[in-house]
Amino acid sequence: MPEEIIERIYRIPVPLPGNPLKELNAYLIKGTDRAVLIDTGFRQPACREALFAGLRELGLRRGEVDVLLTHLHSDHSGLAPEAAQDRTIYVSEADRPTLDDLHARQVHWDKLEERFQEEGFPRHLLARMQETNPARSMAPPSGGHYQSLRDGEVLEVGGYRLQCLLMPGHTPGQMCFWMEEQGVMFTGDHVLFDITPNITAWIQMKDALGTYLDSLRKIDAYDVRLALPGHRKTGDFHQRIAQLLEHHHRRLDEALSVVKAHPGRPAYDIAGHMTWKIRANSWQDFPVAQKWFAVGECMSHLDYLTVRGKVQKTVADGKAAYYAV
Ligand SMILES: [Zn+2]
């Protein structure tokens, strides 16, 4: 059921079955000239049904909306070509290749898996991940009319002005959309409230976590009165940013102390010694997808420490090892 948040702006909840994120928030801005849908859900039946039922209720069908993507992740982008049909799909320049260039997408996955292997992620688990990873299987297919957005660019829809703000970190091209007059910020996955955005390692970003923390400080400067996040509920914007900064500094301390206690290990082993909010008896018992996210997050923290000279990374015979400096 769509819910009107402010005049002409609706939230369409899209369920994400079996996913710890639970729900995606798609937003529709309905003007008389055109309607713009912000984010879509996975390319999967449950998402498809909820999204298009929501749109129908608001008097719109497939092909009657432009789609505006906060970032490339498939829980946001999966249904973009189906929703937009011949209309435009807007996405940041940095996130676009992973969506509209299937070769670039494949190269992205290959390089990322190389890094996971180097970090000690077992080969048979990587193979399982290839089959089950929703980021791959529920991503948008080829096709779709993509248009790149630049930092600072303004889109006008339904009498509102949306300024596109590049906030890299969660993905290389994560964008937030700012309605200055109303004090409303669409935050995508840059700022979430009752869940911590996943910050992983990227081939395109040497220091994804450092980049993310810079983007958090950057967005903190905006006088946001209402934040509209990509998942779940909203909350106190500036307080949440302070919490997220605090969280990552705590995690950096933890990662560094694990490296000190277990020198010469790859990220897979270091992640196994960190604390996670997962109900499993041991690191061995982690579900493979959770392991993938945990190791990715661990890598982004290790990259941060490496770039700042607190940790040294060596790679020998295709295996990474970390040492405290
Ligand atoms: Zn995301």
Boltz pocket constraint, residues with backbone or C-beta under 6 A from the ligand:
constraints:
  - pocket:
      binder: B
      contacts: [[A, 71], [A, 73], [A, 170], [A, 189]]
      max_distance: 6.0
